[in-house]
Amino acid sequence: MSEDVKSVNQDDKKQTDSGSDNTTAVTQDDKKSNMIPQARFDEVNSKYRTLQEKFDNMNETIKQNEQQKEIKAGNLEKVIEQLNLEKKELTGQLEKTSNNYTALESSVRNEYLAKIPEDKREKYEKYPVEAVKDIAEAFTSNTQGNSVKVDNSNPTRKPTGDMGGYNSWEEFAVKDPKGAEKAIADSTSQFIK
């Protein structure tokens, strides 16, 4: 009975949400029903990858067989033309990949160079990225490890006894004249009226 009430309440909630926003409301129950178990996903994904590999291998085999037939038929020019087209395609892909790699390497190098002090950056600009990374980590670990912890709070001297924590009234008067005056006034107020 309580489950029926909950489902009715959820249906009412869906209707009010969709009516007010003009969008479809998605509840947690809907999300859970659309979810795929991880084990099933992994199973299907591995089958897909296996089939994709088989498909790629079959295509390669078919291509090689066609090239062999063309060579046997004496159409070397056609095979050479196809190979040149493939070479151009691969060269274009290689150039794009090379440009992407160079841009990525440059941004990573600049990121690590930013961690190195400015006066030393020029020296390390031409180094490989891995070396710059190690150097940057060494600089950051040295600056973090050797930092001296300083208490920047306002130093206050808590007076102890009659002399405000000093060894003598003279030291007290020299180092803290206002405090010494106040301490003397407070201690002699009982005697002088």
C-alpha positions in Angstrom: 0.0 0.0 0.0 2.8 2.5 0.9 4.6 1.6 -2.4 1.4 2.5 -4.3 1.2 5.9 -2.5 4.9 6.6 -3.3 4.5 5.8 -6.9 1.4 7.9 -7.2 3.2 10.8 -5.4 6.1 10.4 -7.8 3.7 10.5 -10.8 2.1 13.6 -9.4 5.5 15.2 -8.9 6.4 14.4 -12.5 3.3 16.0 -13.8 3.7 19.2 -11.8 7.4 19.4 -12.7 6.8 18.9 -16.4 3.8 21.3 -16.4 5.7 24.1 -14.7 9.0 23.9 -16.6 7.8 22.5 -19.9 10.6 20.0 -19.7 10.6 16.3 -18.9 11.4 15.6 -15.3 13.8 12.7 -14.7 13.6 11.1 -11.3 16.2 8.9 -9.7 14.0 5.8 -10.6 14.2 6.7 -14.2 18.0 7.2 -14.0 18.4 3.8 -12.3 16.3 2.1 -14.9 18.5 3.5 -17.7 21.8 2.5 -16.1 23.7 -0.5 -17.4 25.6 -2.8 -15.0 29.4 -2.3 -15.2 30.0 -6.0 -15.8 27.6 -6.1 -18.7 29.1 -2.9 -20.2 32.6 -4.4 -19.9 31.5 -7.6 -21.5 29.9 -5.9 -24.5 32.8 -3.4 -24.8 35.3 -6.2 -24.9 33.3 -8.1 -27.6 33.1 -4.9 -29.6 36.8 -4.3 -29.4 37.5 -8.0 -30.4 35.1 -7.7 -33.4 36.7 -4.4 -34.4 40.2 -5.9 -34.4 38.9 -8.9 -36.5 37.2 -6.4 -38.9 40.4 -4.4 -39.2 42.5 -7.5 -39.8 40.0 -8.7 -42.5 40.1 -5.4 -44.2 43.9 -5.5 -44.2 43.9 -9.0 -45.6 41.5 -8.1 -48.3 43.6 -5.1 -49.3 46.7 -7.2 -49.4 44.9 -9.8 -51.6 43.7 -7.1 -54.0 47.3 -5.8 -54.2 48.6 -9.3 -54.9 46.0 -9.7 -57.7 46.9 -6.4 -59.2 50.6 -7.2 -59.1 49.9 -10.6 -60.8 47.8 -9.0 -63.4 50.6 -6.6 -64.2 48.9 -3.4 -62.9 51.9 -2.2 -60.8 51.1 1.4 -61.6 47.6 1.0 -60.0 49.1 -0.6 -56.8 51.8 2.1 -56.7 49.2 4.8 -57.0 47.1 3.3 -54.2 50.2 3.0 -52.0 51.1 6.7 -52.7 47.6 7.8 -51.7 47.9 5.8 -48.5 51.3 7.4 -47.9 49.9 10.9 -48.4 47.0 10.1 -45.9 49.4 8.7 -43.3 51.8 11.7 -43.8 48.9 14.1 -43.2 47.9 12.3 -40.1 51.5 12.2 -38.9 51.9 15.9 -39.4 48.7 16.6 -37.5 49.8 14.3 -34.7 53.3 15.8 -34.7 51.9 19.4 -34.5 49.5 18.4 -31.6 52.4 16.7 -29.8 54.7 19.7 -30.2 52.0 22.1 -28.9 51.3 19.8 -26.0 55.0 19.5 -25.2 55.4 23.2 -25.4 52.5 23.9 -23.0 53.8 21.3 -20.5 57.3 22.7 -20.7 56.0 26.2 -20.1 54.0 25.0 -17.2 57.0 23.5 -15.5 59.2 26.5 -16.5 56.8 28.7 -14.6 57.7 26.9 -11.4 61.4 27.6 -11.9 62.7 31.1 -10.7 62.8 33.6 -13.5 66.5 34.2 -13.4 67.1 30.5 -14.1 64.4 29.8 -16.8 66.5 30.7 -19.8 69.1 28.2 -18.8 66.5 25.3 -18.8 64.3 26.3 -21.8 66.1 24.0 -24.2 66.1 21.0 -21.9 63.8 18.0 -22.6 60.4 18.2 -20.9 61.2 15.3 -18.5 64.4 17.1 -17.4 62.5 20.4 -16.9 59.9 18.6 -14.9 62.5 17.1 -12.6 64.2 20.5 -12.2 60.9 22.2 -11.5 60.1 19.6 -8.9 63.5 20.1 -7.3 63.0 23.8 -7.1 59.6 23.6 -5.6 60.6 20.9 -3.1 63.6 23.0 -2.0 61.5 26.1 -1.5 58.9 24.2 0.4 61.2 22.1 2.4 63.6 24.9 3.5 61.0 27.4 4.4 61.4 28.7 7.9 58.2 28.9 9.9 57.9 32.3 11.4 55.3 33.3 14.0 53.9 36.6 12.7 51.5 37.1 15.6 51.8 40.3 17.6 54.4 39.6 20.3 53.1 40.5 23.7 55.0 40.2 26.9 52.8 39.1 29.8 53.9 40.8 32.9 54.8 38.5 35.7 55.3 39.9 39.2 56.0 43.6 39.9 58.5 44.2 37.2 56.4 43.0 34.2 58.6 39.9 33.5 61.9 41.9 33.4 64.8 41.2 35.7 65.0 44.6 37.2 63.0 47.9 37.4 65.7 49.6 35.4 65.4 47.1 32.5 61.6 47.4 32.7 61.8 51.2 32.5 64.3 51.1 29.5 62.5 48.5 27.5 58.9 49.4 28.3 58.7 52.9 29.7 54.9 53.2 29.5 54.4 49.8 31.0 56.9 50.5 33.8 55.1 53.8 34.6 51.8 52.1 34.8 53.2 49.3 37.0 54.8 51.8 39.4 51.5 53.8 39.5 49.5 50.7 40.2 51.9 49.4 42.9 52.2 52.8 44.7 48.6 53.8 44.5 47.9 52.2 47.8 50.6 54.3 49.5 50.2 57.7 47.8 46.8 59.2 47.8 
